[in-house]
Amino acid sequence: MNTLFHNALQRKAQKTPPIWFMRQAGRYHQHYQGMRKKNSFEELCKTPELAAEVARGPVAEFDFDVSILFSDILFPLEALGMGLKYTDAHGPQLGFKLNPETIGNLGEVQPAIEFMKFQKEAVIATREVLPKDKSLIGFVGGPWTLFVYGVEGSHAGSLIQSKVLINMFPKFLEKMLPLLKANIQLQLDGGVELVMIFDTAAGEVSPLFFKEWIQPVISVLAKEFPGKIGYYSKGTQPTFFNKEFAELPWAGQGFDHRCYIPECFKVQNKGFVQGNFDQSLLFMDDADFKKAVQNFLAPMKEMPLEARAGWVCGLGHGVLPKTPEKNVKLFIETVREVLS
């Protein structure tokens, strides 16, 4: 385990935060692009040695403190028989969409669990190739986000169909929730230190909808694995997270760049607080970019170390395609230079 990351989990005060980015192993990186020329996306995810090498690449080149399983949130939908193909032109494509007529076509949970074992193997292989002083985390998609993908085919737009068909959500969870529990356990058994729930569709709902439909389900997962589950939701605001949410046994929480990171420590009072530089700014020219990073760091530097204990420095979402690699490197160097 990485010492800086371990300290963040324990809320120990430290000058320099650990750094990891969502999608740090992805399309912006030449290492990934070289592997992608020789292999399909599915092969990179489902072949443990390839997934391990993709995950290792950015840690080796940019010196991130934390690595993350290279995989995709949609594989549980494939595991339940929805079919899944990844296309360069249109992204992931499911075999069918969920509606009242098709939801009964979801497969059984036990075969789906067997299907997902490639992720455990990928975790084992990744841990073997990572330096021992780097941490490794896993992830699953949030139940709501997976439901949205199942109904809409993506998580873009206002998600009208998913909201209209929300009474179908409990039926979906009869299969998905036990599968996600087993999937999390597989990754933990493989050697990840914690598992993130990535809820990228959560920001498209109201705080009331979040409290009624999303929070009860993620609460089940947090309580099932106390201290081992982190939560990230794209586009949400602090008003989404009530006292009951904060009291759940989270390992920590990631925050979108729309939130003011110093205030996020009041929202999540345990474990790590991850985020949240605007990933779009990584496209700036050198001088402007370094100034933007310094501006981002300024309020964190002014905070007492105890007040920002737990911080894991990163982005508001994932690294965007075509992001200049030199700015990824410069970001990490600047953070360590300013805060050391």
Kinemage of the C-alpha trace (Angstrom):
@kinemage 1
@onewidth
@group {chain A} dominant
@subgroup {mainchain}
@vectorlist {calphas} color= white
{ca met a 1} P 0.000 0.000 0.000
{ca asn a 2} L 1.095 3.528 -0.733
{ca thr a 3} L 1.904 5.386 2.495
{ca leu a 4} L 0.327 8.668 1.399
{ca phe a 5} L -2.886 6.900 0.354
{ca his a 6} L -2.966 4.866 3.573
{ca asn a 7} L -2.627 8.103 5.561
{ca ala a 8} L -5.515 9.606 3.576
{ca leu a 9} L -7.736 6.633 4.389
{ca gln a 10} L -6.902 7.105 8.064
{ca arg a 11} L -7.376 10.896 7.891
{ca lys a 12} L -3.797 11.489 8.993
{ca ala a 13} L -2.519 14.997 8.342
{ca gln a 14} L 0.220 15.236 5.709
{ca lys a 15} L 1.631 17.982 3.515
{ca thr a 16} L 1.651 16.127 0.209
{ca pro a 17} L -1.520 14.283 -0.858
{ca pro a 18} L -1.543 11.052 -2.823
{ca ile a 19} L -2.536 11.507 -6.477
{ca trp a 20} L -4.691 9.382 -8.733
{ca phe a 21} L -6.911 10.183 -11.683
{ca met a 22} L -10.024 8.440 -12.870
{ca arg a 23} L -9.332 7.062 -16.376
{ca gln a 24} L -5.592 7.576 -15.849
{ca ala a 25} L -5.108 4.424 -17.944
{ca gly a 26} L -6.944 5.381 -21.101
{ca arg a 27} L -7.105 6.874 -24.540
{ca tyr a 28} L -4.935 9.946 -23.871
{ca his a 29} L -1.906 7.751 -23.069
{ca gln a 30} L 0.464 6.529 -25.799
{ca his a 31} L 1.126 3.394 -23.780
{ca tyr a 32} L -2.573 2.526 -23.951
{ca gln a 33} L -2.846 3.523 -27.613
{ca gly a 34} L 0.014 1.195 -28.514
{ca met a 35} L -1.697 -1.719 -26.779
{ca arg a 36} L -5.054 -0.824 -28.273
{ca lys a 37} L -3.646 -1.087 -31.809
{ca lys a 38} L -2.933 -4.760 -31.165
{ca asn a 39} L -5.964 -5.694 -29.068
{ca ser a 40} L -9.668 -4.922 -28.832
{ca phe a 41} L -10.951 -3.056 -25.801
{ca glu a 42} L -12.628 -6.239 -24.562
{ca glu a 43} L -9.352 -8.151 -24.865
{ca leu a 44} L -7.528 -5.502 -22.855
{ca cys a 45} L -10.140 -5.767 -20.100
{ca lys a 46} L -10.704 -9.514 -20.059
{ca thr a 47} L -7.117 -10.752 -20.487
{ca pro a 48} L -5.598 -10.370 -17.003
{ca glu a 49} L -2.017 -9.798 -18.180
{ca leu a 50} L -3.122 -7.113 -20.646
{ca ala a 51} L -5.378 -5.368 -18.114
{ca ala a 52} L -2.465 -5.377 -15.670
{ca glu a 53} L -0.101 -3.825 -18.198
{ca val a 54} L -2.601 -1.096 -19.121
{ca ala a 55} L -3.016 -0.233 -15.421
{ca arg a 56} L 0.737 -0.312 -14.780
{ca gly a 57} L 1.612 2.045 -17.652
{ca pro a 58} L 0.559 5.440 -16.233
{ca val a 59} L 1.882 4.580 -12.766
{ca ala a 60} L 5.269 3.793 -14.279
{ca glu a 61} L 5.349 6.901 -16.480
{ca phe a 62} L 3.704 9.573 -14.329
{ca asp a 63} L 4.301 8.190 -10.822
{ca phe a 64} L 0.692 8.172 -9.641
{ca asp a 65} L 0.411 6.947 -6.059
{ca val a 66} L -2.594 4.766 -6.787
{ca ser a 67} L -3.490 2.418 -9.622
{ca ile a 68} L -6.995 1.263 -10.477
{ca leu a 69} L -8.257 -1.935 -12.052
{ca phe a 70} L -8.513 -1.512 -15.814
{ca ser a 71} L -12.019 -2.633 -16.746
{ca asp a 72} L -15.465 -1.191 -17.493
{ca ile a 73} L -18.599 -0.589 -15.436
{ca leu a 74} L -20.894 -2.245 -18.008
{ca phe a 75} L -19.644 -5.822 -17.762
{ca pro a 76} L -22.254 -6.773 -15.108
{ca leu a 77} L -24.940 -5.981 -17.695
{ca glu a 78} L -23.207 -8.313 -20.130
{ca ala a 79} L -22.903 -10.896 -17.367
{ca leu a 80} L -26.693 -10.816 -16.922
{ca gly a 81} L -27.208 -11.566 -20.605
{ca met a 82} L -27.774 -8.127 -22.118
{ca gly a 83} L -25.047 -8.513 -24.733
{ca leu a 84} L -22.311 -5.906 -25.101
{ca lys a 85} L -20.130 -4.729 -27.960
{ca tyr a 86} L -17.666 -1.844 -27.957
{ca thr a 87} L -17.502 0.199 -31.142
{ca asp a 88} L -15.121 3.017 -32.000
{ca ala a 89} L -17.858 5.032 -33.694
{ca his a 90} L -20.718 4.677 -31.223
{ca gly a 91} L -19.157 3.444 -27.975
{ca pro a 92} L -20.664 0.540 -26.013
{ca gln a 93} L -23.757 -1.071 -27.500
{ca leu a 94} L -26.054 -3.383 -25.537
{ca gly a 95} L -27.961 -6.193 -27.199
{ca phe a 96} L -31.300 -4.897 -25.929
{ca lys a 97} L -32.696 -2.169 -23.692
{ca leu a 98} L -34.596 -2.729 -20.476
{ca asn a 99} L -38.323 -2.071 -20.375
{ca pro a 100} L -41.277 -3.838 -18.724
{ca glu a 101} L -41.322 -6.420 -21.523
{ca thr a 102} L -37.581 -7.240 -21.518
{ca ile a 103} L -36.530 -6.993 -17.878
{ca gly a 104} L -37.551 -10.605 -17.380
{ca asn a 105} L -34.828 -11.564 -19.868
{ca leu a 106} L -32.048 -10.803 -17.395
{ca gly a 107} L -30.094 -13.955 -16.614
{ca glu a 108} L -29.428 -15.706 -13.327
{ca val a 109} L -27.018 -14.285 -10.759
{ca gln a 110} L -24.711 -17.259 -10.176
{ca pro a 111} L -23.591 -17.650 -13.812
{ca ala a 112} L -23.126 -13.863 -13.908
{ca ile a 113} L -20.811 -14.074 -10.880
{ca glu a 114} L -18.757 -16.736 -12.654
{ca phe a 115} L -18.558 -14.482 -15.705
{ca met a 116} L -17.109 -11.623 -13.618
{ca lys a 117} L -14.201 -13.651 -12.243
{ca phe a 118} L -11.919 -12.233 -14.939
{ca gln a 119} L -11.832 -9.058 -12.851
{ca lys a 120} L -10.404 -10.887 -9.846
{ca glu a 121} L -7.743 -12.397 -12.097
{ca ala a 122} L -6.965 -8.956 -13.519
{ca val a 123} L -6.572 -7.556 -9.991
{ca ile a 124} L -4.147 -10.344 -9.064
{ca ala a 125} L -2.131 -9.783 -12.223
{ca thr a 126} L -2.075 -6.003 -11.689
{ca arg a 127} L -0.889 -6.298 -8.103
{ca glu a 128} L 1.958 -8.530 -9.292
{ca val a 129} L 3.306 -5.931 -11.749
{ca leu a 130} L 2.796 -2.813 -9.626
{ca pro a 131} L 5.579 -1.550 -7.367
{ca lys a 132} L 4.885 -2.512 -3.767
{ca asp a 133} L 4.720 1.149 -2.713
{ca lys a 134} L 1.723 1.821 -4.977
{ca ser a 135} L -1.877 1.228 -3.939
{ca leu a 136} L -4.479 -0.603 -6.009
{ca ile a 137} L -8.221 0.024 -5.962
{ca gly a 138} L -11.139 -1.534 -7.792
{ca phe a 139} L -14.508 -0.231 -8.955
{ca val a 140} L -18.064 -1.087 -9.911
{ca gly a 141} L -20.769 0.989 -11.540
{ca gly a 142} L -23.444 2.455 -9.311
{ca pro a 143} L -26.744 0.513 -9.427
{ca trp a 144} L -28.598 3.602 -10.697
{ca thr a 145} L -25.999 4.255 -13.397
{ca leu a 146} L -26.185 0.617 -14.544
{ca phe a 147} L -29.971 0.837 -14.630
{ca val a 148} L -29.726 3.995 -16.741
{ca tyr a 149} L -27.385 2.301 -19.210
{ca gly a 150} L -29.731 -0.676 -19.363
{ca val a 151} L -32.774 1.489 -20.081
{ca glu a 152} L -31.272 4.284 -22.202
{ca gly a 153} L -28.241 2.607 -23.768
{ca ser a 154} L -26.062 5.455 -22.416
{ca his a 155} L -26.063 7.955 -19.561
{ca ala a 156} L -26.312 11.061 -21.753
{ca gly a 157} L -29.221 13.486 -21.713
{ca ser a 158} L -31.962 14.023 -19.160
{ca leu a 159} L -32.647 10.290 -18.612
{ca ile a 160} L -36.391 10.651 -19.086
{ca gln a 161} L -37.009 6.958 -19.733
{ca ser a 162} L -35.038 5.847 -16.681
{ca lys a 163} L -36.992 8.213 -14.441
{ca val a 164} L -40.336 7.280 -15.982
{ca leu a 165} L -39.562 3.580 -15.507
{ca ile a 166} L -38.121 3.970 -12.005
{ca asn a 167} L -40.709 1.589 -10.554
{ca met a 168} L -38.857 -1.083 -12.536
{ca phe a 169} L -35.665 -0.351 -10.550
{ca pro a 170} L -36.451 -2.770 -7.658
{ca lys a 171} L -36.944 -5.601 -10.172
{ca phe a 172} L -33.568 -4.744 -11.724
{ca leu a 173} L -31.941 -4.774 -8.287
{ca glu a 174} L -33.146 -8.314 -7.599
{ca lys a 175} L -30.407 -9.426 -9.982
{ca met a 176} L -27.960 -6.524 -9.995
{ca leu a 177} L -27.529 -5.962 -6.276
{ca pro a 178} L -26.388 -9.508 -5.396
{ca leu a 179} L -24.178 -9.468 -8.487
{ca leu a 180} L -22.517 -6.209 -7.415
{ca lys a 181} L -21.954 -7.568 -3.897
{ca ala a 182} L -20.248 -10.628 -5.353
{ca asn a 183} L -18.312 -8.493 -7.851
{ca ile a 184} L -16.974 -6.275 -5.056
{ca gln a 185} L -15.967 -9.340 -3.051
{ca leu a 186} L -14.152 -10.798 -6.069
{ca gln a 187} L -12.073 -7.637 -6.414
{ca leu a 188} L -11.318 -7.504 -2.682
{ca asp a 189} L -10.321 -11.167 -2.727
{ca gly a 190} L -7.997 -10.394 -5.639
{ca gly a 191} L -6.160 -7.789 -3.589
{ca val a 192} L -7.643 -4.312 -4.097
{ca glu a 193} L -7.539 -2.124 -1.007
{ca leu a 194} L -11.000 -0.694 -1.588
{ca val a 195} L -13.661 -0.560 -4.290
{ca met a 196} L -15.091 2.658 -5.726
{ca ile a 197} L -18.726 2.963 -6.773
{ca phe a 198} L -18.790 5.159 -9.869
{ca asp a 199} L -22.250 6.724 -10.218
{ca thr a 200} L -21.840 8.851 -13.311
{ca ala a 201} L -25.588 9.259 -13.887
{ca ala a 202} L -26.404 10.432 -10.344
{ca gly a 203} L -26.027 14.129 -11.154
{ca glu a 204} L -28.982 14.024 -13.553
{ca val a 205} L -31.507 13.542 -10.743
{ca ser a 206} L -32.805 15.805 -7.986
{ca pro a 207} L -31.597 15.556 -4.381
{ca leu a 208} L -35.020 14.148 -3.445
{ca phe a 209} L -34.776 11.463 -6.144
{ca phe a 210} L -31.256 10.654 -4.938
{ca lys a 211} L -32.464 10.227 -1.362
{ca glu a 212} L -35.453 8.076 -2.345
{ca trp a 213} L -33.947 5.787 -4.979
{ca ile a 214} L -30.148 5.910 -5.042
{ca gln a 215} L -29.043 6.352 -1.446
{ca pro a 216} L -30.860 3.273 -0.053
{ca val a 217} L -29.134 0.973 -2.537
{ca ile a 218} L -25.601 2.319 -2.140
{ca ser a 219} L -26.205 2.235 1.626
{ca val a 220} L -26.610 -1.533 1.365
{ca leu a 221} L -23.220 -1.828 -0.356
{ca ala a 222} L -21.478 0.516 2.097
{ca lys a 223} L -22.811 -1.460 5.075
{ca glu a 224} L -21.964 -4.805 3.471
{ca phe a 225} L -18.282 -3.815 3.175
{ca pro a 226} L -17.610 -1.280 5.958
{ca gly a 227} L -14.527 0.822 5.357
{ca lys a 228} L -13.946 -0.752 1.939
{ca ile a 229} L -16.291 1.222 -0.342
{ca gly a 230} L -15.707 4.680 -1.795
{ca tyr a 231} L -18.366 6.654 -3.652
{ca tyr a 232} L -18.092 9.045 -6.584
{ca ser a 233} L -21.047 10.684 -8.322
{ca lys a 234} L -20.719 12.977 -11.305
{ca gly a 235} L -22.566 16.286 -11.260
{ca thr a 236} L -23.908 16.037 -7.707
{ca gln a 237} L -23.671 18.845 -5.147
{ca pro a 238} L -23.134 18.749 -1.363
{ca thr a 239} L -26.901 19.194 -0.848
{ca phe a 240} L -27.339 15.613 -2.152
{ca phe a 241} L -25.489 14.144 0.825
{ca asn a 242} L -27.476 14.215 4.044
{ca lys a 243} L -26.509 13.183 7.581
{ca glu a 244} L -27.529 9.568 7.006
{ca phe a 245} L -25.300 9.393 3.929
{ca ala a 246} L -22.305 10.849 5.791
{ca glu a 247} L -22.754 8.377 8.652
{ca leu a 248} L -22.430 5.346 6.369
{ca pro a 249} L -19.131 3.443 6.823
{ca trp a 250} L -17.483 4.835 3.691
{ca ala a 251} L -13.796 4.449 2.891
{ca gly a 252} L -14.126 7.912 1.357
{ca gln a 253} L -15.768 9.936 -1.374
{ca gly a 254} L -14.802 11.544 -4.678
{ca phe a 255} L -16.223 14.919 -5.726
{ca asp a 256} L -17.016 16.424 -9.104
{ca his a 257} L -15.136 19.583 -10.159
{ca arg a 258} L -18.364 21.561 -9.771
{ca cys a 259} L -17.878 21.289 -6.000
{ca tyr a 260} L -15.458 23.507 -4.028
{ca ile a 261} L -12.991 20.997 -2.681
{ca pro a 262} L -12.230 22.707 0.693
{ca glu a 263} L -15.950 22.504 1.500
{ca cys a 264} L -16.095 18.796 0.674
{ca phe a 265} L -14.388 17.885 3.949
{ca lys a 266} L -17.560 19.060 5.696
{ca val a 267} L -19.633 16.701 3.531
{ca gln a 268} L -17.513 13.588 4.002
{ca asn a 269} L -16.185 13.378 7.535
{ca lys a 270} L -14.337 10.063 7.316
{ca gly a 271} L -11.812 8.373 5.053
{ca phe a 272} L -10.550 10.139 1.942
{ca val a 273} L -11.884 13.141 0.035
{ca gln a 274} L -10.880 12.804 -3.633
{ca gly a 275} L -10.800 15.461 -6.310
{ca asn a 276} L -11.317 17.660 -8.058
{ca phe a 277} L -9.367 19.742 -10.605
{ca asp a 278} L -11.371 20.452 -13.773
{ca gln a 279} L -10.066 17.909 -16.300
{ca ser a 280} L -10.826 20.274 -19.211
{ca leu a 281} L -8.088 22.620 -17.994
{ca leu a 282} L -5.484 19.963 -18.786
{ca phe a 283} L -5.723 21.212 -22.382
{ca met a 284} L -4.320 24.659 -21.510
{ca asp a 285} L -0.963 25.946 -22.716
{ca asp a 286} L 1.954 25.447 -20.330
{ca ala a 287} L 2.049 28.807 -18.507
{ca asp a 288} L -1.739 29.140 -18.205
{ca phe a 289} L -2.039 25.516 -17.117
{ca lys a 290} L 0.530 25.770 -14.345
{ca lys a 291} L -1.180 28.940 -13.079
{ca ala a 292} L -4.559 27.140 -13.089
{ca val a 293} L -3.078 24.282 -11.032
{ca gln a 294} L -1.514 26.746 -8.593
{ca asn a 295} L -4.861 28.547 -8.231
{ca phe a 296} L -6.536 25.210 -7.535
{ca leu a 297} L -3.946 24.372 -4.889
{ca ala a 298} L -3.909 27.783 -3.202
{ca pro a 299} L -6.913 27.285 -0.872
{ca met a 300} L -5.693 23.786 0.001
{ca lys a 301} L -2.259 25.132 0.894
{ca glu a 302} L -3.848 27.759 3.131
{ca met a 303} L -5.908 25.186 5.036
{ca pro a 304} L -4.413 23.717 8.243
{ca leu a 305} L -3.047 20.239 7.526
{ca glu a 306} L -5.571 18.722 9.932
{ca ala a 307} L -8.438 20.405 8.059
{ca arg a 308} L -7.487 18.788 4.738
{ca ala a 309} L -6.367 15.453 6.177
{ca gly a 310} L -7.704 12.704 3.932
{ca trp a 311} L -7.274 14.556 0.657
{ca val a 312} L -6.535 12.466 -2.433
{ca cys a 313} L -5.655 14.915 -5.208
{ca gly a 314} L -7.190 14.249 -8.595
{ca leu a 315} L -9.700 15.412 -11.187
{ca gly a 316} L -13.393 16.206 -11.115
{ca his a 317} L -13.988 13.293 -13.488
{ca gly a 318} L -11.788 11.206 -15.793
{ca val a 319} L -8.874 12.144 -18.030
{ca leu a 320} L -10.324 13.189 -21.389
{ca pro a 321} L -9.173 11.695 -24.710
{ca lys a 322} L -6.321 13.620 -26.375
{ca thr a 323} L -5.305 15.244 -23.076
{ca pro a 324} L -1.629 16.281 -23.456
{ca glu a 325} L 0.542 13.827 -21.536
{ca lys a 326} L 2.944 16.626 -20.616
{ca asn a 327} L 0.181 18.325 -18.630
{ca val a 328} L -0.589 15.155 -16.703
{ca lys a 329} L 3.078 15.045 -15.747
{ca leu a 330} L 3.160 18.770 -15.004
{ca phe a 331} L 0.082 18.526 -12.791
{ca ile a 332} L 1.675 15.848 -10.613
{ca glu a 333} L 4.984 17.710 -10.431
{ca thr a 334} L 3.250 20.974 -9.515
{ca val a 335} L 1.154 19.431 -6.769
{ca arg a 336} L 4.222 17.895 -5.148
{ca glu a 337} L 6.281 21.044 -5.645
{ca val a 338} L 3.679 23.425 -4.171
{ca leu a 339} L 2.584 21.246 -1.256
{ca ser a 340} L 5.831 19.543 -0.242
